[in-house]
């Protein structure tokens, strides 16, 4: 997996996500299926021993290979060879199978019209934030909590922008465990309220939706960015570099437009729970490279 990620120029997390989106199965499931298909083909077309084929398929022993083969084909390798079946292709969510002729293949990533995005440089941002855990669609409760904690609304005097920083992939994670930091931008001299913590998002190159999005559009736009726009453009984010930025106080939550931002080669760093008053410093390889 690390070697594949390096060849693709992606983080391991993003490679796994792009692969599943493009082919409909995980890298591990794909490799197991292709290796079993190869073994089944060679059982029919060669005289190689079952032990040799088990080793070639990456199994540590004959017993493990026999179990996996039997689950996939309904019979053990020896019986399969004796039956002289001509069907060695396994059912798959895509059209990719073991090819004895090793012909090159092309994988089309996405079939939807291109999402209009643009690249821009953002400065380092300091955010007074509240950690939320739960469904990203329920962030409205977190914003209401911030409003109750800070009735003086300091963001009005500061001219703040409002951030939702997402630390987990909402498509593949349990909704009740999703972590986000929501809050407002503050200058260096502003003391972080005791009920909140500090998040430092470094400056760098970001990909952003070219226009503001409604709340209803956001859930469909994020999959479009990660499944299609990033792979199509060869961009390389790290892990889950996702932000929503709003220029107006986010309540009522349904009415305030927001723009989606993905940091290119950006790592949102530690995603552990943070306590009020703690600083969460977001790591960025991109911002380091730009400073050189």
C-alpha positions in Angstrom: 0.0 0.0 0.0 2.7 2.6 0.8 4.5 1.8 -2.5 1.2 2.1 -4.5 0.5 5.5 -2.8 3.9 6.7 -3.6 3.6 5.7 -7.3 0.2 7.4 -7.5 1.4 10.5 -5.7 -1.3 10.3 -3.1 -1.5 9.7 0.6 -2.5 6.1 1.5 -5.9 7.3 2.9 -6.7 9.3 -0.3 -5.5 6.5 -2.6 -7.9 4.0 -0.8 -10.7 6.5 -1.1 -10.2 7.2 -4.8 -9.7 3.5 -5.6 -12.9 2.5 -4.0 -14.8 5.4 -5.6 -13.5 4.4 -9.1 -13.8 0.6 -8.9 -16.4 0.0 -6.3 -14.2 -2.2 -4.1 -11.3 -1.8 -1.7 -7.7 -2.3 -2.8 -7.4 -5.4 -0.6 -10.6 -7.0 -2.0 -9.4 -6.2 -5.6 -6.0 -7.8 -5.0 -7.5 -10.9 -3.4 -10.0 -11.4 -6.3 -7.4 -10.8 -9.0 -4.9 -13.3 -7.4 -7.6 -15.9 -7.0 -8.7 -15.5 -10.6 -5.0 -15.9 -11.7 -4.8 -19.1 -9.6 -8.0 -20.5 -11.0 -6.8 -19.8 -14.6 -3.5 -21.5 -14.0 -5.2 -24.5 -12.4 -7.0 -25.0 -15.7 -4.3 -24.1 -18.1 -1.1 -25.3 -16.4 0.3 -28.3 -14.5 1.6 -26.1 -11.6 1.0 -27.5 -8.2 -1.6 -26.1 -5.8 1.1 -25.3 -3.3 3.0 -23.2 -5.9 -0.2 -21.3 -6.8 -1.0 -20.7 -3.2 2.4 -19.1 -2.7 2.1 -17.0 -5.8 -1.2 -15.7 -4.6 0.4 -14.5 -1.4 -0.9 -17.0 1.1 1.3 -18.3 3.8 0.1 -21.8 3.6 -2.0 -24.2 1.6 -4.8 -24.3 4.1 -5.5 -20.6 4.0 -5.4 -20.6 0.2 -7.8 -23.5 0.0 -10.3 -21.8 2.3 -10.2 -18.6 0.3 -10.4 -20.4 -3.0 -13.3 -22.5 -1.8 -15.3 -19.5 -0.6 -14.8 -17.8 -4.0 -15.4 -20.8 -6.3 -17.5 -23.2 -4.3 -14.9 -26.0 -4.4 -11.4 -26.7 -3.3 -8.6 -26.1 -5.9 -8.1 -29.8 -6.6 -11.8 -30.4 -7.3 -12.0 -27.2 -9.4 -9.1 -28.5 -11.6 -10.7 -31.9 -11.9 -14.0 -30.5 -13.0 -12.3 -28.6 -15.9 -14.5 -25.6 -15.5 -14.1 -22.9 -18.1 -15.3 -20.2 -15.8 -12.5 -18.6 -13.8 -13.8 -15.1 -13.7 -15.3 -14.0 -10.3 -18.2 -11.6 -9.9 -17.0 -8.1 -9.6 -18.3 -4.5 -9.2 -16.3 -3.5 -12.2 -15.0 -4.9 -15.5 -11.4 -5.5 -14.3 -10.3 -9.2 -14.2 -7.1 -11.2 -14.4 -5.9 -11.0 -18.0 -3.5 -13.8 -19.1 -2.3 -11.5 -22.0 -1.6 -8.6 -19.6 -3.2 -6.0 -21.9 -3.1 -2.4 -20.6 -6.3 -1.1 -19.1 -7.8 2.3 -18.7 -9.9 3.3 -15.7 -12.3 6.2 -16.2 -12.7 8.1 -13.0 -16.1 9.6 -12.7 -18.7 10.3 -15.3 -20.2 13.5 -14.2 -19.6 17.0 -15.6 -16.5 18.7 -14.2 -17.1 20.6 -11.0 -16.1 24.2 -11.3 -13.2 24.8 -8.9 -10.4 27.3 -8.6 -7.0 27.4 -6.9 -6.1 30.2 -4.5 -3.6 31.0 -1.8 -4.9 31.5 1.7 -3.0 33.1 4.6 -2.4 31.4 7.9 -5.6 31.5 9.8 -6.1 31.5 13.6 -9.5 30.1 14.7 -11.3 30.1 18.0 -13.0 26.8 17.8 -15.4 24.4 19.4 -14.9 20.6 18.9 -18.0 18.8 17.8 -18.5 15.0 17.5 -21.4 13.6 15.5 -23.1 13.9 12.2 -21.7 16.8 10.1 -25.3 17.6 9.1 -26.0 18.5 12.7 -23.4 21.3 13.1 -26.1 23.8 13.6 -26.3 22.7 17.3 -22.6 23.5 17.7 -23.0 27.0 16.3 -26.0 27.6 18.7 -23.7 26.4 21.5 -21.0 29.0 20.5 -23.7 31.7 20.5 -24.8 30.7 24.0 -21.2 30.7 25.3 -20.4 34.1 23.8 -23.5 36.3 23.9 -21.3 39.3 23.2 -20.7 38.0 19.7 -17.0 39.1 19.4 -16.9 38.1 15.7 -19.1 41.1 14.9 -16.3 43.5 16.0 -13.6 41.4 14.5 -15.1 41.0 11.1 -14.5 37.2 11.3 -14.9 34.5 8.8 -16.5 31.3 10.0 -14.9 27.9 9.7 -16.0 24.2 9.8 -12.9 22.0 9.8 -13.6 18.4 9.0 -11.3 15.7 10.4 -13.1 12.5 9.2 -14.5 11.2 5.9 -18.3 11.3 6.3 -18.8 8.6 3.6 -16.8 5.9 5.3 -16.9 6.8 9.0 -19.6 6.2 11.6 -21.8 9.3 11.7 -21.8 9.4 15.5 -18.0 9.6 15.6 -17.3 12.4 13.0 -15.1 15.1 14.4 -15.1 18.8 13.4 -13.8 22.1 14.7 -16.2 25.0 14.1 -15.4 28.6 15.0 -14.4 32.1 13.9 -11.2 33.7 12.7 -9.4 35.8 15.3 -6.2 38.0 15.1 -3.0 37.0 16.9 -3.6 39.4 19.8 -7.1 38.1 20.5 -7.4 35.9 23.7 -9.1 32.7 23.0 -12.3 32.4 25.1 -12.0 29.8 27.9 -14.8 27.7 26.5 -13.0 27.3 23.1 -9.6 26.1 21.8 -7.2 27.5 19.3 -6.8 26.0 15.8 -4.0 27.2 13.5 -4.6 26.5 9.8 -1.4 27.4 7.9 -1.5 29.4 4.7 -1.0 27.5 1.4 -2.7 26.6 -1.9 -6.3 25.6 -1.6 -8.8 24.3 -4.2 -12.2 26.0 -3.7 -15.6 25.7 -5.2 -15.9 28.7 -7.6 -19.2 29.8 -6.1 -20.9 29.7 -2.7 -23.0 26.6 -1.9 -26.3 26.1 -0.2 -26.5 23.7 2.8 -28.5 21.3 0.5 -25.7 21.3 -2.1 -22.8 20.7 0.3 -23.3 16.9 0.9 -23.3 16.2 -2.8 -20.4 18.5 -3.6 -17.9 16.9 -1.3 -18.1 13.5 -2.9 -17.8 15.1 -6.3 -14.6 16.8 -5.2 -13.0 13.7 -3.7 -14.2 11.1 -6.3 -13.9 13.1 -9.5 -12.3 16.5 -9.4 -9.2 15.6 -7.4 -8.4 12.3 -9.3 -9.2 14.0 -12.7 -6.9 16.9 -12.0 -4.1 14.8 -10.4 -4.3 16.9 -7.2 -2.7 15.5 -4.0 -4.4 16.3 -0.7 -3.3 14.6 2.5 -5.9 12.6 4.5 -9.0 14.8 5.2 -8.0 18.4 4.3 -11.6 19.8 4.2 -13.0 23.2 5.2 -16.2 25.0 4.8 -15.8 28.8 5.1 -18.6 31.3 5.5 -18.4 35.0 5.5 -21.5 35.5 7.6 -22.6 34.2 11.0 -23.8 30.6 10.1 -27.3 30.9 11.6 -29.9 30.3 10.5 -27.9 27.3 9.2 -30.0 26.6 6.1 -29.7 30.2 4.8 -26.0 31.1 4.9 -24.0 30.1 1.8 -20.6 28.5 2.3 -17.6 27.6 0.1 -15.8 24.2 0.2 -12.0 24.3 0.5 -9.5 21.4 0.0 -5.9 22.1 0.9 -3.6 20.7 -1.8 -1.0 18.5 -0.1 -2.4 19.6 3.2 -2.6 17.5 6.4 -5.1 18.6 9.0 -2.8 17.0 11.6 -3.9 15.7 15.0 -7.6 14.8 15.1 -7.7 13.8 18.8 -10.2 15.4 21.1 -9.0 18.8 22.3 -9.8 20.6 25.5 -10.8 24.2 25.8 -7.7 26.4 25.8 -5.5 23.9 23.9 -3.9 24.8 20.6 -4.4 22.4 17.6 -1.7 23.2 15.1 -2.5 22.0 11.6 0.5 20.6 9.6 1.1 21.5 6.0 3.9 20.3 3.7 2.6 22.6 1.0 3.0 25.8 3.1 6.5 24.7 4.0 7.4 24.3 0.3 5.9 27.6 -0.6 8.2 29.4 1.9 11.4 28.1 0.3 
